[in-house]
Amino acid sequence: MRQVCSTSPEINALALERILGAPGEWVEPPNIRRGGESGVLRIECDGQTFYKKQQSGHIFRSLRHPFGYPTVAREANALEAATSLGVLTPALLHRDVRKLDGVWHAVMITAALDGYLSLEDYYARGLATSVGTDRHHEILAAYGRALATFNRGRWQHGCLYLKHVFVDIRASDVKVALLDFEKSRKRFSATKASRHDLRQVKRRSNWTDAEWLAFVSGYSSVFKVDVLRRI
């Protein structure tokens, strides 16, 4: 058996045991891919909301792990890297990776982002119109700064759908958090990470020219490049 386990000091062992044992509600029902199964549960415990990703045989392969390793491990590493770079993410509270009877099993617990709303939900609720153009552009610029910070550290997110970008607009300063780092990886250069993610954002955002330029202005303020050359 091989195990990797780390727990945040913000959650004690008893609370962790209750979270791990709670039934929860599927927000991402188990799906079968990558040779195994993976799903996400939302758990309410002690008045707080947590998310538990659990996997069985759900692996990725790399030069370091040619025979496969759980994607939870890669995601947890990327979450920690993002935090160290100053990018807002859900708090990583616990991860556990082990091999039982020849099959990899993994669990990861993160805290909910209270007060945040995904950009996907943001648009579905018509908030882009209700907050006004200037505020909308502030949000997109904040998204650009967050992604640029991650890319500048040579990290590629790799799964930039609007549902993975969460914003908090309750205060004057917009806060943006990135989610779902399962496909994230560190590249040999910041340029490679940047080019890949910018192309994804451009392809999946469906913004107007003015909205795209608002995002670009934020990105370029952190990562001093000509963004248009990257796509």
Secondary structure, DSSP 4 states (H G I P E B T S, - for coil): --EEEEE-TTS-HHHHHHHHH---EEEEEEEEETTEEEEEEEEEETTEEEEEEEEES-EE--SS-TT-EEHHHHHHHHHHHHHHHT-B---EEEEEEEEETTEEEEEEEEE--TT-EEHHHHHHTTHHHHS-HHHHHHHHHHHHHHHHHHHHTTEE-----GGGEEEE-SSSS-EEEE---TT-EE-SSHHHHHHHHHHHHHHHH---HHHHHHHHHHHHHHS-S-HHHH-
